[in-house]
Amino acid sequence: MKLTFTHPKKIYYLIFLGLIASTRILSQEVKVTFRLLNTKDAAIPFASFTIIDRTDTMRTVSAVADSIGIAKVSLIQDKQYIVRVSSVNYLPVEKGIRVTGSQHSFTFIAESNAKVLKGVTVVSNKPLMRQEDDKTIVDPENLAAVSTNAYEIIEKTPGLFLDQDGNVYISSNTPATIYINGREMKMSAPDIATMLKSLPPTAISKIEILRTPSAKYDASGSGGVVNIVLKKGVKLGLTGSVNAGFQQGRYGNQYAGLTLNNNSDKRNSYLNLNVGRRMSYESIRTDRLFATDSMLSQDAYSRYPGNSYYAGYGLGYQLDSSWEVNYDMRTSLNYFNNTTNNHSVIRKISTSGIVTDNITGINNNGHSVTTNHGFSTKYKMDTLGSEWTNDLSYTYAVNKNKQVFETRYYQPAPSSSAGNGDVESNRNVFVFQSDLKKKYANKITAEVGIKSSLLKYKNSTAYFRQSNGTIVKDDFRTNTYRYSENINAAYLQGTKTIDAIVIKAGVRLENTNMSGRQIIPSDTSFKIHRTDLFPYVYISRKVMAIAGYDIRAYLVYRRTISRPAYEYLNPFPRYIDQYLFESGNPTLRPQFTNNYEANVSVEERPILAIGYNHTKDIFTQVMYQSDSINTLAYRTYDNLGSNRELYFRAMAAIPPGGKYFFVIVAQYNRNFYEGLYENKPLSFKKGSWTVYSYHTLKLGKLSQLTVNGFIRMKGQQQFYELSTFGALNTSINRQFFKQKLTVTLSMNDIFYTNKNDFTLNQGSVKASGTRKNDSQRFGLNIRYNFGIRKKEEGNDMFNVGE
């Protein structure tokens, strides 16, 4: 057993203790009265008021007006607030106020929604991206209109980049951790990508991007966190939508879905159903120099047909004014029947003569099931926003695959070999988390929480091959592997607002227990036990106000850990083709990253950021040449040394709400690797630019044109150097039938530029190639919104817009 205990620097403790022990600043609170009237000066009863502190957006106060339209709350004198008012049959109102000794009564005028009896029209000035404390929030509504699933929304989100394997990147070259509804998906990148492809695009409420998550989140998010928040029942009565569409490239995708929301006074529920068919391809051509005068050329073409089915259901109860309980369930079922044909040729470089010529065909036929059940409770402790939340979830995932393969040799002599195998893996994940947040009137927020997760993983493969007309067991590929992981964590953090400065500091303690055991063909066990501390500091300050816009500066520091996943540790060799196999490394150590970032935002919209990551014991995928057979190489993972990464990010935008809106994000990453590879010094430097852009143009009241895209110049994926690539997408939508029906035409990757060349130069391994897929597609999406309102509202059936 190995136990390490890492202490943060003493100055961190001084900052944190100083935060908690700060002298309370007593601000005078006054009773403030709000009143909502219509344009005829008549009171509007039972309106909802939300009051937000402009200098501390975490602090909000909610109130409901009485029968004569009056609401009363206690606010701090000489403070600026944002007041948002909403009421049925009226357009929402948002105003900025300042409470003074002489002004503590405010009256708002709400305009009647003239179309309420024929359909609801939502007037929204929500930006595509906005900053809320230490996270960026993306509104995916427009992106959903041109996407067939949730995976495509992530692809189109400015600031996020997906590689061909399904990994999501934010600021660094370390993949981000994916959460759904605040729960980490302890699944591999391909499994998460498969699940997101079965999730309907209209099911996403918002996407939260946390580049440097606070101590509340798992310390494993060194690449940041992407939290996908799904919609729940948020409207009175029964509402919903049906949608269907297709995308056509070389192959086609089709899908259809149904969403229902039902919300009464104390009960809310939702149901999401989606079915889809997909078909795509991937082409990879590689040339690998394995000897001075020998070149291996491979041309692999893969087709990925499949059917997916998704169901999501949630039920919530408001037990009283304080207690709320929720249950949600998500299940996805995916069938696949993938085929790959790989043509391999070995040539002498000097003579161009063919030494070996063969074609390998592989078919993978199977299915995967993923289901998640979650139960949560929330207790509202006071009107300041103090709350106690508990969350218990269980995830089960199983993947069954039957593989058949055959290799036909044409040179040096005609022959063939074949085989088949069954692969089954299943995963059980239990997670419990409890968080307590207490807010005080003197601008102090204290947070404390615990979390425990348990992962059980089992993988079994049984392979057979044909030899001289007989079927024999293939010991090279037959394997049984067990893996378990238990992580226990506790955190403490506090937030203090001093004038215009917000300070948040915290620390997270994590105890890690990992064990793996290969049962067949031999026992290769390993165990890891360690305990670590992870500090976090966040400082925000209002710098100035220009033309009525607040400009705030942010400083963030966080220490994180990246643990090797089970597939990185399993030592059993996994066959790729006759020239390549891969295996895990049970001696792999976790990597630690210190992240520092400074950024500037205008009205909660990030515009500038600069950051620095320093990662030690960095592990990455590497390729080694076999010692016994020079045509054979194997992929594995290794700790190569350290990496220093400097990044810069800038955003420019026109504020939303007008006829034209755009946002453009540019990011530069510079990486410095230093370490050992094949027992030789390794020094590697690489810089790359990534630019994202999003534009919308209103073509009248019922139509809108959207253009979005990205370009990545000389990018990097681990040690692979990539050529410049990107994609330009566009769409146009039109609303019909009183804005209840929306028809969208789209075109993805218009110029077919989302493909790249790659080179790999690692010690004795030198390779290059091209990778492309079915990214250029034309699409059509149709969505119809409907609803059945409560009878006392006096509306007709099917009388709800968006």
Beta strands, then each sheet from edge to edge (+ up, - down):
strand 1: 29-38
strand 2: 48-53
strand 3: 56-64
strand 4: 70-76
strand 5: 80-86
strand 6: 93-98
strand 7: 105-110
strand 8: 129-132
strand 9: 135-138
strand 10: 161-162
strand 11: 168-169
strand 12: 177-180
strand 13: 183-184
strand 14: 204-210
strand 15: 225-230
strand 16: 237-248
strand 17: 252-263
strand 18: 267-278
strand 19: 281-291
strand 20: 294-303
strand 21: 306-318
strand 22: 323-348
strand 23: 354-380
strand 24: 387-411
strand 25: 415-440
strand 26: 444-467
strand 27: 470-473
strand 28: 479-498
strand 29: 501-520
strand 30: 526-546
strand 31: 549-562
strand 32: 574-577
strand 33: 580-582
strand 34: 591-602
strand 35: 605-625
strand 36: 633-653
strand 37: 660-677
strand 38: 680-698
strand 39: 703-713
strand 40: 716-717
strand 41: 720-722
strand 42: 725-736
strand 43: 741-748
strand 44: 756-762
strand 45: 765-773
strand 46: 777-788
sheet 1: 4+ 1- 7-
sheet 2: 3+ 2- 5+ 6-
sheet 3: 8+ 9- 14+ 15- 12- 13+
sheet 4: 10+ 11-
sheet 5: 27+ 26- 25+ 24- 23+ 22- 21+ 18- 17+ 16- 46+ 43- 42+ 39- 38+ 37-
sheet 6: 27+ 26- 25+ 24- 23+ 22- 20+ 19- 45+ 44- 41+ 40-
sheet 7: 27+ 26- 28+ 29- 30+ 31- 34+ 35- 36+ 33+ 32-
end
